[in-house]
Amino acid sequence: MNDILPNKRFTSKILILSCILSLAACNDGSSNDSSNDSSQSTSTIPQQTPATAAEMQSSCEDILNFKYDKTVISSAELQKAGTIKVGNNPIPAHCLVTGYMEQRVSPVDGQSYQIGFEMRLPIQWNGRFLYQGNGGTDGNIVSAVGNIGSGGPISNALYTGFAVISSDAGHNASQNPLFGIDPEARINYGYGATEKLTPMAKNLIKFSYGKYPDRSYAGGSSNGGRHAMVAATRFADQFDGIIANAPGFHLPRAAAAQLYTAQQLRRVATDENDLSTAFTLAERKVFANAILKQCDALDGISDGMVQDIEACRTAFDIHRDVPLCPDNKRDGTCLSAEQIDVIDKIYKGPTNSQGEQLYATQPYDPGLIGSNWASWKFSSSVGNQRDPVAVGIIFQVPPDKTVMDDSRTFAFNYNFDTDYLKLSQTNDVYTESAMSFMLPPDELNLDALLYKGGKMIVVQGVSDGVFSVDDTQKWYDNLTATYATKSINTANFVRFFRVPGMNHTSAGIATDQFDALTALVRWVEYGEKPDQIIATARGTGNASGVINAELPSDWSPNRTRPLCPYPLIARYNGQGDSEKSENFSCK
């Protein structure tokens, strides 16, 4: 009943949320790659067969006898049905397994490291495996339940029968927040933990069920989405499907762009210790209303959402359409000329003194009134647990530990001519730069995934406050152009969905509850192309019980919209209830 059953429509309102990365297993536990030769004809691309269910062959305690190189199983305990829930749904019985790999002491910083992990193995298994990549800078083991998507979850991979693994990516953030001092810990965070845990997890599944996973999926949100993008190229032989939500796959650049944001906001903040004073909620609402006035109806209906993102780029002009304060006196009903200049620069992205673009632009969207958007712009851009520390300690060579003393000053003084170059530097200790260990090695080469019949879904909010949806869109445009030269339609194996109004991974003024994992499984295993994914608002009474309190009061609490594969957008059909997705079409 909990398995992903055949269904020709993607109208499920199931949500699967959070930062997860999964890794694919094949029938022999290593690879079912057909070929990575780009000269292959598309006629040689196989259709993957559906996974088949199996029951655990032994008790949870027997898993303590599992042996794998440099791996220790610390515990294996039965979790009875209903021990944990997703939404109001009890998760079926499963084994909770904890352990670690590659325990070591660093010769660089003298700290102890290991790759800690948790696996949850259903007693009744659906034959699928999900490697859960987590968000931020990792460093803690998030429960391995397989939340993928956005908003409040009412389902997850474990609930539907997947075997799921989660890890700390090779470091303990609470014990050692300066893990970026150790070069191996950097690489494990970037891609090494994924590389090492995947075969171990597959072999543990074989030990438990008597067979390797039939199908495996890589997915995640935020940094987990980056993990997925990396896995799609670096470890494509391991995967059948990739799902990336709000992927920070150019994360070092995006983190540096946050420091640029802080520098700009400082110019107009009335209190530089509180960057929200640069662009208050009242002022953000004025700005959002100016966007809506020009762009809301471009999709055929005024509903508080901007679906036609491309048309809005020309329909809205920040200098023409935003109310300007008389004599530049801010009162919450207008913006000063300097504020408009600051916001314009933030949305255009950072440049160096030569005017070179260092990160992507961002589209204007009314979702900027969301508190999630505000948190990334006003707090994370200067906070010592976010972007300054990531840039100063994890990403640059050499690392600068002084950022921990005053992350705000580090952000304000960051030099985009000299400091930015350190993201690409190496030395005798740090032989791999952040632009190598954090990024996909060849982001436009998905041949290995393509020619094994693999599929990929990428989803991102238009009002993402940290990773630009334009950056992801540019990647997809370049990917499309690359495969067009091979006479291959990218949409046949990769689809990109933008979520109007959604902030980073979720929230904002958006229909942010959706199930992209089921859409991916249906595409990989049954050949059902996701021509749309239905997304639902999270108003009072929604099934997850997690309310988005920022939704407009005139929205239905269960408003639905189709998420459309780029470049299509959801347009109102001209009749019918505008709160329901069936009255919109992807055009």
C-alpha positions as CSV (number, residue, x, y, z in Angstrom):
1,M,0.0,0.0,0.0
2,N,2.9,2.3,0.7
3,D,4.8,1.5,-2.5
4,I,4.8,3.8,-5.4
5,L,2.1,2.3,-7.6
6,P,1.5,2.7,-11.3
7,N,-0.2,6.0,-11.9
8,K,-0.3,7.9,-15.2
9,R,-1.0,11.3,-13.6
10,F,1.2,13.4,-11.3
11,T,-1.6,14.9,-9.3
12,S,-0.6,13.5,-6.0
13,K,-0.5,16.0,-3.2
14,I,2.0,13.9,-1.3
15,L,5.0,16.0,-0.2
16,I,8.4,14.8,0.4
17,L,10.7,17.5,1.9
18,S,14.1,18.4,3.1
19,C,17.7,18.0,2.2
20,I,18.3,14.5,0.8
21,L,20.7,12.8,-1.6
22,S,20.3,9.3,-2.8
23,L,22.7,7.0,-4.6
24,A,21.7,4.5,-7.2
25,A,22.4,0.8,-7.1
26,C,22.1,-1.6,-9.9
27,N,21.2,-5.2,-10.1
28,D,24.7,-6.4,-9.5
29,G,25.4,-3.8,-6.8
30,S,27.9,-1.8,-8.8
31,S,26.7,-0.4,-12.1
32,N,24.2,-0.9,-14.8
33,D,25.7,1.8,-17.0
34,S,25.2,1.0,-20.7
35,S,28.0,3.4,-21.9
36,N,29.3,6.9,-21.5
37,D,30.0,7.1,-25.2
38,S,28.3,10.3,-26.5
39,S,28.3,8.8,-30.0
40,Q,25.6,6.3,-29.0
41,S,22.3,6.6,-30.7
42,T,19.3,7.4,-28.5
43,S,17.8,4.1,-29.8
44,T,20.3,2.3,-27.5
45,I,19.1,4.1,-24.4
46,P,17.3,1.4,-22.3
47,Q,14.1,1.7,-20.4
48,Q,14.7,0.8,-16.8
49,T,12.5,-1.9,-15.3
50,P,10.5,-1.4,-12.1
51,A,12.0,-2.3,-8.8
52,T,10.6,-5.5,-7.1
53,A,9.7,-5.7,-3.4
54,A,11.5,-8.0,-0.9
55,E,11.3,-8.8,2.8
56,M,14.1,-8.6,5.2
57,Q,15.7,-12.0,5.5
58,S,17.1,-11.8,9.0
59,S,16.6,-9.9,12.3
60,C,17.8,-6.4,12.8
61,E,20.3,-7.7,15.4
62,D,21.9,-9.9,12.6
63,I,23.0,-6.7,10.9
64,L,25.6,-6.3,13.7
65,N,27.5,-9.1,11.9
66,F,27.8,-7.2,8.7
67,K,31.4,-6.6,7.7
68,Y,32.8,-4.0,5.3
69,D,36.2,-2.4,4.9
70,K,36.9,0.4,7.5
71,T,33.3,0.2,8.6
72,V,31.9,-0.3,12.1
73,I,28.2,-1.0,12.8
74,S,27.5,0.5,16.2
75,S,23.8,-0.5,16.6
76,A,20.9,-2.1,14.8
77,E,17.5,-2.0,16.4
78,L,13.9,-2.7,15.3
79,Q,11.7,0.3,15.1
80,K,8.1,-0.8,15.3
81,A,5.4,0.6,13.0
82,G,4.4,4.0,14.2
83,T,7.5,4.7,16.2
84,I,8.0,7.7,13.9
85,K,5.5,9.4,11.7
86,V,5.5,11.6,8.6
87,G,2.6,14.1,9.0
88,N,-0.1,11.9,10.5
89,N,1.1,8.8,8.8
90,P,2.8,6.1,10.8
91,I,6.0,4.8,9.2
92,P,6.1,1.0,8.8
93,A,8.5,-1.2,10.9
94,H,12.1,-0.9,9.9
95,C,15.6,-1.5,11.2
96,L,17.6,1.6,12.4
97,V,21.3,1.0,11.8
98,T,24.0,3.4,13.0
99,G,27.7,3.2,12.3
100,Y,30.8,5.0,10.9
101,M,33.5,4.6,8.3
102,E,37.2,5.6,8.1
103,Q,37.9,6.7,11.6
104,R,41.2,8.7,11.6
105,V,43.2,11.5,13.1
106,S,44.1,14.4,10.8
107,P,47.8,15.1,10.4
108,V,46.9,18.7,9.6
109,D,44.7,19.8,12.5
110,G,45.1,16.9,14.9
111,Q,41.3,16.4,15.1
112,S,39.5,13.1,15.0
113,Y,37.3,12.4,12.0
114,Q,35.0,9.6,10.8
115,I,32.1,9.3,8.3
116,G,29.1,8.8,10.6
117,F,25.9,7.3,9.1
118,E,22.4,6.1,9.8
119,M,20.5,3.7,7.7
120,R,16.8,2.8,8.0
121,L,15.9,-0.5,6.3
122,P,12.1,-1.4,6.0
123,I,11.1,-4.9,7.0
124,Q,8.9,-4.8,3.8
125,W,11.2,-3.2,1.2
126,N,10.2,-1.8,-2.2
127,G,13.5,-2.7,-3.8
128,R,14.8,0.9,-4.0
129,F,17.6,2.8,-2.3
130,L,17.9,6.5,-1.4
131,Y,21.1,8.1,-0.3
132,Q,20.1,11.2,1.7
133,G,22.4,14.2,1.2
134,N,21.8,16.9,3.8
135,G,21.9,20.6,3.8
136,G,24.2,23.4,5.0
137,T,27.7,22.3,5.8
138,D,26.5,18.9,6.9
139,G,28.2,17.8,10.2
140,N,25.3,16.0,11.8
141,I,23.3,12.9,10.9
142,V,19.8,13.9,9.9
143,S,17.3,11.1,10.4
144,A,17.4,8.8,7.4
145,V,13.7,9.0,6.4
146,G,14.2,10.4,2.9
147,N,12.4,13.7,2.8
148,I,12.7,15.2,-0.7
149,G,10.8,18.2,-1.9
150,S,9.4,21.2,-0.1
151,G,6.9,22.4,2.4
152,G,5.4,20.2,5.1
153,P,5.9,16.5,4.4
154,I,3.0,14.0,4.4
155,S,5.1,11.2,2.9
156,N,8.8,10.3,2.5
157,A,11.0,7.7,0.9
158,L,11.1,5.5,4.0
159,Y,7.3,5.6,4.3
160,T,7.0,4.4,0.7
161,G,9.4,1.5,1.3
162,F,12.9,2.8,0.3
163,A,16.0,1.8,2.2
164,V,17.6,5.2,3.1
165,I,21.0,6.3,4.3
166,S,22.0,9.6,5.8
167,S,25.4,10.8,6.9
168,D,27.4,13.7,8.5
169,A,29.6,13.8,5.3
170,G,32.7,13.0,7.3
171,H,32.8,15.6,10.2
172,N,31.0,16.5,13.4
173,A,30.0,20.2,13.3
174,S,29.3,20.5,17.0
175,Q,32.7,19.1,18.0
176,N,34.7,20.6,15.2
177,P,33.2,23.6,13.4
178,L,36.6,24.2,11.8
179,F,36.6,21.0,9.8
180,G,37.6,22.9,6.7
181,I,41.1,23.1,8.1
182,D,41.5,19.4,7.2
183,P,41.9,18.8,3.5
184,E,40.4,15.3,3.5
185,A,37.4,16.5,5.5
186,R,36.8,19.1,2.8
187,I,36.8,16.5,0.1
188,N,34.6,14.2,2.1
189,Y,32.1,17.0,2.5
190,G,32.4,17.8,-1.3
191,Y,32.1,14.3,-2.7
192,G,34.2,11.8,-0.8
193,A,31.5,10.6,1.7
194,T,29.1,9.9,-1.1
195,E,31.8,7.9,-2.9
196,K,32.7,5.8,0.1
197,L,29.2,5.3,1.7
198,T,27.4,4.2,-1.5
199,P,29.0,0.8,-2.1
200,M,28.9,0.1,1.6
201,A,25.2,0.9,1.8
202,K,24.5,-1.3,-1.2
203,N,26.3,-4.2,0.3
204,L,24.5,-3.8,3.6
205,I,21.2,-3.9,1.7
206,K,22.4,-7.1,0.0
207,F,23.3,-8.6,3.4
208,S,19.9,-7.7,4.7
209,Y,17.6,-8.6,1.8
210,G,19.6,-11.1,-0.2
211,K,19.8,-8.8,-3.2
212,Y,21.2,-5.4,-4.2
213,P,18.8,-2.6,-4.8
214,D,17.0,-2.8,-8.1
215,R,16.8,0.9,-8.5
216,S,18.7,3.7,-6.7
217,Y,18.1,7.4,-6.5
218,A,20.3,10.4,-5.7
219,G,18.6,13.5,-4.3
220,G,18.6,16.3,-1.9
221,S,17.8,19.9,-1.2
222,S,20.2,22.9,-0.9
223,N,23.7,21.4,-0.3
224,G,22.0,18.0,-0.7
225,G,20.9,19.2,-4.1
226,R,24.5,20.1,-4.8
227,H,25.4,16.5,-3.7
228,A,22.9,15.2,-6.3
229,M,24.3,17.4,-9.1
230,V,27.8,16.2,-8.3
231,A,26.7,12.6,-8.2
232,A,24.9,12.9,-11.5
233,T,28.3,13.4,-13.1
234,R,31.0,12.1,-10.8
235,F,29.2,8.9,-9.8
236,A,26.6,8.5,-12.6
237,D,27.3,4.8,-12.9
238,Q,25.7,4.4,-9.4
239,F,22.4,6.0,-10.2
240,D,19.1,5.4,-11.9
241,G,17.6,8.7,-11.0
242,I,18.7,12.1,-9.6
243,I,16.5,14.7,-7.8
244,A,17.9,18.1,-6.9
245,N,15.9,20.7,-5.0
246,A,17.3,24.2,-4.8
247,P,20.7,22.9,-5.7
248,G,23.7,25.0,-4.7
249,F,25.9,23.3,-7.2
250,H,28.1,26.4,-7.6
251,L,28.1,26.8,-3.8
252,P,31.4,28.5,-3.3
253,R,30.4,31.3,-5.7
254,A,26.9,31.6,-4.2
255,A,28.4,31.9,-0.7
256,A,30.7,34.6,-1.9
257,A,27.8,36.4,-3.5
258,Q,26.1,36.5,-0.1
259,L,29.1,38.5,1.2
260,Y,28.5,40.9,-1.7
261,T,24.8,41.1,-0.6
262,A,25.9,42.0,2.9
263,Q,28.2,44.7,1.6
264,Q,25.5,46.3,-0.4
265,L,22.9,46.1,2.3
266,R,25.3,47.7,4.8
267,R,25.2,50.9,2.6
268,V,21.5,51.5,3.4
269,A,21.1,49.8,6.8
270,T,20.2,52.1,9.6
271,D,22.0,49.6,11.9
272,E,24.8,47.6,10.3
273,N,24.4,45.0,13.1
274,D,20.9,44.4,11.8
275,L,20.9,44.2,8.0
276,S,17.1,43.9,7.9
277,T,17.0,47.6,8.5
278,A,18.2,48.0,5.0
279,F,15.1,46.6,3.5
280,T,12.3,46.2,6.0
281,L,9.3,43.9,5.7
282,A,7.0,46.9,5.0
283,E,9.4,48.1,2.2
284,R,9.7,44.5,0.8
285,K,5.9,44.5,0.6
286,V,5.9,47.7,-1.3
287,F,8.5,46.2,-3.7
288,A,6.5,42.9,-4.1
289,N,3.3,44.8,-4.9
290,A,5.2,46.8,-7.6
291,I,6.3,43.5,-9.1
292,L,2.7,42.1,-8.9
293,K,1.2,45.2,-10.5
294,Q,3.4,44.7,-13.6
295,C,3.7,40.9,-13.8
296,D,0.8,39.1,-11.9
297,A,-1.6,39.0,-14.8
298,L,0.9,38.0,-17.5
299,D,-0.1,34.3,-17.0
300,G,-3.8,35.1,-17.6
301,I,-5.0,35.8,-14.1
302,S,-4.2,38.0,-11.1
303,D,-3.7,35.6,-8.2
304,G,-0.7,36.9,-6.3
305,M,1.8,34.8,-8.2
306,V,4.1,35.5,-11.1
307,Q,4.2,32.5,-13.3
308,D,5.5,34.2,-16.5
309,I,9.0,34.8,-15.1
310,E,10.6,35.6,-18.5
311,A,8.0,38.2,-19.5
312,C,8.3,39.8,-16.1
313,R,12.0,40.5,-16.7
314,T,11.0,43.2,-19.2
315,A,7.5,44.1,-17.8
316,F,9.0,45.2,-14.5
317,D,11.6,47.9,-14.2
318,I,12.9,48.6,-10.7
319,H,13.7,52.2,-11.5
320,R,10.4,53.0,-13.1
321,D,7.9,50.9,-11.1
322,V,9.0,51.0,-7.4
323,P,7.6,54.0,-5.5
324,L,10.4,56.5,-4.8
325,C,10.4,58.3,-1.5
326,P,10.1,62.1,-1.8
327,D,13.4,63.6,-0.7
328,N,14.6,60.0,-0.1
329,K,12.8,60.0,3.3
330,R,11.9,56.3,4.1
331,D,8.6,55.8,5.8
332,G,7.7,52.2,4.8
333,T,5.5,53.2,1.8
334,C,8.4,53.8,-0.7
335,L,12.1,53.2,-1.2
336,S,14.9,55.6,-1.4
337,A,17.0,56.0,-4.5
338,E,20.0,54.4,-2.8
339,Q,17.9,51.5,-1.6
340,I,16.8,50.9,-5.2
341,D,20.4,51.0,-6.4
342,V,21.4,48.5,-3.7
343,I,18.6,46.1,-4.5
344,D,19.4,46.4,-8.2
345,K,23.0,45.5,-7.6
346,I,22.1,42.5,-5.4
347,Y,19.8,41.1,-8.0
348,K,22.4,41.6,-10.8
349,G,25.0,39.8,-8.7
350,P,28.6,40.4,-7.6
351,T,31.3,41.8,-9.9
352,N,34.9,42.6,-9.4
353,S,36.6,45.9,-10.1
354,Q,36.8,45.0,-13.8
355,G,33.1,44.5,-14.0
356,E,33.3,40.7,-14.5
357,Q,30.2,38.8,-13.4
358,L,31.1,36.5,-10.6
359,Y,27.8,34.8,-9.9
360,A,24.3,34.7,-11.5
361,T,21.6,37.3,-11.7
362,Q,18.2,36.7,-9.9
363,P,14.7,37.3,-11.2
364,Y,12.4,39.7,-9.3
365,D,9.6,37.8,-7.6
366,P,7.1,38.8,-4.9
367,G,8.3,35.9,-2.8
368,L,11.0,38.2,-1.4
369,I,8.6,39.1,1.4
370,G,9.1,35.6,2.8
371,S,11.0,35.3,6.1
372,N,13.1,32.5,4.7
373,W,14.4,34.9,2.0
374,A,15.0,37.5,4.6
375,S,17.0,35.2,6.8
376,W,19.4,34.3,4.1
377,K,20.0,37.9,3.0
378,F,20.1,39.6,6.3
379,S,21.5,37.0,8.7
380,S,23.3,34.2,6.9
381,S,25.3,36.6,4.8
382,V,27.1,37.8,7.9
383,G,26.6,35.0,10.5
384,N,29.4,32.9,11.8
385,Q,27.5,29.7,11.1
386,R,26.8,30.4,7.5
387,D,28.4,32.1,4.5
388,P,31.4,33.9,5.9
389,V,32.7,30.8,7.7
390,A,32.0,28.6,4.6
391,V,34.0,31.0,2.4
392,G,36.8,31.7,4.9
393,I,37.4,28.2,6.2
394,I,35.9,25.6,4.0
395,F,36.3,27.0,0.5
396,Q,39.3,29.3,0.3
397,V,43.0,28.4,0.3
398,P,44.5,28.9,2.7
399,P,41.7,28.9,5.2
400,D,41.4,31.9,7.5
401,K,40.4,31.0,11.1
402,T,40.0,34.6,12.1
403,V,36.6,34.6,10.4
404,M,35.3,32.9,13.6
405,D,36.3,35.9,15.6
406,D,34.3,38.4,13.6
407,S,32.3,37.0,10.6
408,R,30.5,40.3,10.0
409,T,33.8,42.2,9.5
410,F,35.1,39.4,7.3
411,A,31.9,39.7,5.1
412,F,32.1,43.5,4.9
413,N,35.8,43.5,4.0
414,Y,35.8,40.6,1.5
415,N,37.6,41.7,-1.6
416,F,36.2,40.4,-4.9
417,D,39.4,41.2,-6.7
418,T,41.8,39.2,-4.5
419,D,39.9,37.1,-1.9
420,Y,37.5,35.7,-4.5
421,L,40.5,34.1,-6.4
422,K,41.2,32.0,-3.3
423,L,38.2,29.8,-4.1
424,S,40.1,28.4,-7.0
425,Q,43.6,28.2,-5.4
426,T,45.5,25.2,-4.2
427,N,48.8,24.6,-2.3
428,D,50.9,21.7,-1.0
429,V,48.4,21.0,1.7
430,Y,45.1,21.7,-0.1
431,T,45.7,20.1,-3.4
432,E,42.1,20.3,-4.6
433,S,40.3,23.7,-4.7
434,A,36.7,24.3,-3.7
435,M,35.9,24.8,-7.3
436,S,37.0,21.3,-7.8
437,F,35.7,19.3,-4.8
438,M,32.4,21.2,-4.5
439,L,31.3,21.3,-8.1
440,P,30.3,18.7,-10.6
441,P,33.5,17.8,-12.5
442,D,31.8,18.3,-15.9
443,E,28.3,19.6,-15.3
444,L,27.3,19.5,-19.0
445,N,28.2,15.9,-19.5
446,L,25.5,13.6,-18.3
447,D,26.2,10.8,-20.8
448,A,26.7,8.1,-18.2
449,L,23.3,8.8,-16.7
450,L,21.6,9.2,-20.1
451,Y,22.9,6.0,-21.7
452,K,21.9,3.8,-18.8
453,G,18.3,5.1,-19.0
454,G,18.7,7.4,-16.0
455,K,16.6,10.5,-15.4
456,M,17.0,13.7,-13.5
457,I,14.6,16.3,-12.0
458,V,15.7,19.7,-10.8
459,V,13.3,21.9,-8.8
460,Q,14.0,25.4,-7.5
461,G,12.1,28.4,-6.0
462,V,12.1,31.6,-8.0
463,S,12.6,33.6,-4.8
464,D,15.5,31.5,-3.5
465,G,17.4,33.8,-1.1
466,V,20.8,32.1,-1.4
467,F,21.1,30.0,-4.7
468,S,20.0,31.8,-7.8
469,V,17.4,30.1,-9.9
470,D,18.9,31.9,-12.9
471,D,22.2,30.0,-12.2
472,T,20.3,26.7,-12.4
473,Q,18.4,27.9,-15.5
474,K,21.6,28.9,-17.2
475,W,23.0,25.4,-16.6
476,Y,19.9,23.9,-18.1
477,D,20.1,26.1,-21.1
478,N,23.7,25.2,-21.6
479,L,22.9,21.5,-21.1
480,T,20.1,21.7,-23.7
481,A,22.4,23.4,-26.2
482,T,25.2,20.8,-25.6
483,Y,22.9,17.8,-26.2
484,A,21.2,19.5,-29.2
485,T,24.6,19.2,-31.0
486,K,24.2,15.4,-30.5
487,S,20.6,15.5,-31.7
488,I,19.3,14.7,-28.2
489,N,16.4,16.4,-26.6
490,T,17.5,17.2,-23.0
491,A,13.9,17.1,-21.8
492,N,13.8,13.4,-22.5
493,F,16.1,12.7,-19.6
494,V,16.4,16.0,-17.5
495,R,13.6,18.4,-16.5
496,F,13.8,21.6,-14.6
497,F,10.9,23.0,-12.6
498,R,10.7,26.5,-11.3
499,V,8.4,27.2,-8.3
500,P,7.1,30.8,-8.4
501,G,7.3,32.6,-5.0
502,M,9.1,29.8,-3.2
503,N,12.1,30.7,-1.1
504,H,15.1,28.4,-0.5
505,T,13.9,24.8,-0.6
506,S,10.4,25.8,0.7
507,A,8.2,28.5,2.1
508,G,7.6,32.0,0.6
509,I,4.4,33.0,-1.1
510,A,4.1,29.8,-3.0
511,T,2.4,26.4,-3.6
512,D,5.5,24.7,-2.1
513,Q,4.2,21.2,-1.2
514,F,4.8,18.7,-4.0
515,D,6.2,15.2,-4.6
516,A,9.0,15.2,-7.1
517,L,10.4,11.8,-6.0
518,T,7.3,9.9,-7.1
519,A,7.4,11.7,-10.4
520,L,11.1,10.7,-10.8
521,V,10.4,7.0,-10.0
522,R,7.5,6.9,-12.4
523,W,9.7,8.4,-15.1
524,V,12.7,6.1,-14.5
525,E,10.9,2.9,-14.0
526,Y,7.7,3.3,-16.1
527,G,8.7,5.8,-18.7
528,E,6.1,8.4,-17.6
529,K,7.5,11.8,-18.4
530,P,6.6,14.4,-15.8
531,D,4.8,16.9,-17.9
532,Q,3.7,18.6,-14.7
533,I,4.0,18.1,-11.0
534,I,1.1,19.3,-8.9
535,A,2.0,21.6,-6.0
536,T,-0.2,22.6,-3.1
537,A,-0.3,25.5,-0.7
538,R,0.1,24.8,3.0
539,G,-2.8,26.7,4.6
540,T,-4.6,25.9,7.7
541,G,-5.8,22.3,7.7
542,N,-3.3,20.9,5.2
543,A,-2.4,17.2,5.5
544,S,1.1,17.8,6.9
545,G,0.0,19.9,9.8
546,V,2.8,22.3,9.0
547,I,1.3,25.7,8.2
548,N,2.8,28.4,6.0
549,A,1.6,31.4,7.9
550,E,2.9,33.8,5.3
551,L,0.3,32.8,2.7
552,P,-2.1,35.6,1.7
553,S,-5.4,35.4,3.4
554,D,-7.4,35.4,0.1
555,W,-5.7,32.2,-1.0
556,S,-7.5,28.9,-0.6
557,P,-5.5,27.0,2.1
558,N,-5.2,24.1,-0.4
559,R,-4.5,26.1,-3.6
560,T,-2.9,24.0,-6.2
561,R,-0.8,24.8,-9.2
562,P,1.0,22.8,-11.8
563,L,4.8,23.1,-11.7
564,C,5.8,23.1,-15.4
565,P,9.0,21.9,-16.9
566,Y,11.1,24.9,-18.1
567,P,10.6,26.8,-20.3
568,L,6.8,26.2,-20.1
569,I,4.8,28.1,-17.5
570,A,1.4,27.6,-15.9
571,R,-1.2,29.7,-17.7
572,Y,-4.8,30.1,-16.6
573,N,-7.2,28.4,-19.1
574,G,-9.7,31.3,-18.8
575,Q,-12.4,29.6,-16.9
576,G,-13.0,27.5,-13.8
577,D,-11.9,27.8,-10.2
578,S,-8.5,29.6,-10.2
579,E,-7.6,27.9,-6.9
580,K,-7.4,24.5,-8.7
581,S,-4.5,23.3,-10.8
582,E,-6.8,21.6,-13.4
583,N,-7.8,25.0,-14.7
584,F,-4.2,25.8,-15.6
585,S,-2.1,24.4,-18.5
586,C,1.7,24.3,-19.0
587,K,2.3,26.4,-22.1
